[in-house]
Amino acid sequence: MRALRVSGAILLPLLLMAAAALAQNAKTDYDHHANFSQYHTYHWEKIQTTNPQWQSRIQHAVDHALQAKGWQRVQSGGDVAVTAVGSTTDQKIYQMFYNNLGGWRSSGVGESTTQVENVPVGSLVLDLYDTHDKQLIWRGVSSDTLSGDPAQNESKLDHAVEHMLENFPPR
């Protein structure tokens, strides 16, 4: 009977962790015309979180996953620019796109369009942009990734990033 209690004490946390991992929902999409074999380096463009302490945690998790895929991080001028938005509260993100120069940032010349996206509680949005044409080439969105409980968030974050990037780069 005692062995059963001990194994139950070990098994229950493992089952709870597995249930939490399964509760995460990760979706990815990519530009089917992008040639991912030409990308080897990346740099961070922006990380936006409701909790500034999560910026380095998100960066570390993504760095680890991309480097495991053979990509190399550089300070600036990489083949790909990475942005991330993580939210432990509902928030809106505003992205400005320029019609004649494309992409996520520009000198501001020409007409622009502002896109507003709602980022629900617990979401992590990871975007990869081609730095040459400034076009979005890959997006991963994971829900139920961050919560108000910091003790669970780090392992949930690592799992969410791994799950988002498990079939990366697209073939």
N, C-alpha and C positions, 0 to 999 in steps of 0.2 A: 504494500500500500504506500509506503514511504517513497519508493522508487517512482511510483505513479505520480505522486505530488511533485517530486523534483523535476521529472520530465515535463509535467504540465506547467511548471513555473518557467521552464526554458522554452517550451513550445508556444505558449500563449503570446509572449512578446514577438516571436518570429512570425506567427500568424497575423498579428496586428500590423507588423511592418509590411508583410506581403499584401494585406488588404489595403493599406495606405498607398502602396506602390501601384496596385491595380486601379485605385480610385483616380490616379492621375491620368489625365487625358492629354496626349501629345499629338499634335497634327503638324504636318510639314507640307510645304508646297515649294515649287521651284520653277525657274524659267527653263522650259524644255529646250530652248535654243542655246542656252549657255553651255559653253565647253568647259566643264569643271576640271578637265585634265590640265588646263593652262594656269590654274590657280595653285600657288604653292606658299604664298605669304599672306599675312593679314595684319591689320592694325586695328586698335580700338578707336572708334570715332566718338561714341557716347554711350554711357550707361546711366539710365534714369530709374531711380527707385524712390519709394516713399520713405525708406529708411536708409540713410547714407551708409550705414555699416554693411549693407548688403551689396554695395557696389563691388568691393574687393572679392566678396564670396562668389558673386556671379561671374566676375572676370576670371577668377581662379578655376571655377568649374568648367567654363567654356574653353579656357586656355588648355586645360588638361585634356579635354575631349578632342579639340582640334589638333593638338600636337600628337595625340595618339593616332590620328589619321595621317600624320606625316606633314602637316602644315607647320610653318614656322612663323612665330610672332615677331614683328618688327615694330619699331617705335612709330614710324610714319611711312607712307608711300608703299604700303603693301598692295598686292594684287586685289585684295578684298578688304573692305571696311566693315567692321562689325559694330552693330548697335544692339542694345538690350534695354528692355523695359520690364521691371519687376514691381509687382504691386501687392502690398498687404492690406490696402484699402482701395475702394473704387477710385479710379482716376481717369482723366482724359488726357490723351496725348495729341499734340498738334504737330503735323508735319507739313512743311511747305515744299512744293515741287514747282520747278520752273519749266515752262513748256518748250523753250528753245534750247535749253541746256540739259534738261532731264535730271533725274535723280534726287538725292537727298540733300544736297547742298550746292550752292552756286554763288556767283557774285551778285545775284539779284537782278540781273539784266533780263528784261522781257517780262511777259505776263506770268503770274504765279497762281497756283491753286493751293489752298490750305485744306488739308484733310484732317478731320477730327475722328479719333477712334477711342472708344470706351474700353478701358482695360479693367476687367472685373477683379475682385478680390482674389488673391492667390495666383494670379497669372504671371507667366514669364513669356515675353515675346522676344525672339532672337532674330535679327535681320542681318543678312549678308549682302553687301552691295559691291558690284564690279567698280573699281575705282577709276577705270578708264572712261566708261560711259555713264557712270553714276546711276546705274539701274539696279533695282532689286533683283537678285538672282536666286535667293533662297530665304524662306521664312519658316521658323518653327514657333509654335504656340503651345504652351503647356498650361493646363489649368490645374487647380488644386495643388500648386507647387509651393507657394508661400502662405503661411498662416500667421495668426497672432502668437503662436507658440514657438519661440526661437529655438527651443531644444530639438524640435522635430524638423525645423526648416532646413538645416544644413544637409542632412541625409536625403531629404525630399528633393532639395535643389540638385544635388549631385545625380540622383537617379533620374530626375526630369531631363537634365541636360544630356545624360548618356542615352536616354530613350529617344529624345529628339534627334540626336546625331548618330544613332545606331546604323542607319542606312545612308550615311553621308560619306563621301559626296555622291550625288545621284549618278547613275550610269547612263 
